[in-house]
Amino acid sequence: MARHPEQGWSLLCNGVLLFEDTGELLPDGRVIAPRRPLAVAA
């Protein structure tokens, strides 16, 4: 695992790039969009 929090990403041992915003780039090139909580209207 390689961590680069100053750049906002980590490389996991399985080859997945994990981004600070919860997005992912898989070794086969697929992208998993960031998962952000939904805003709750007051």
Secondary structure by P-SEA (a helix, b strand, c coil): ccccccccbbbcccbbbbccccbbbccccccccccccccccc
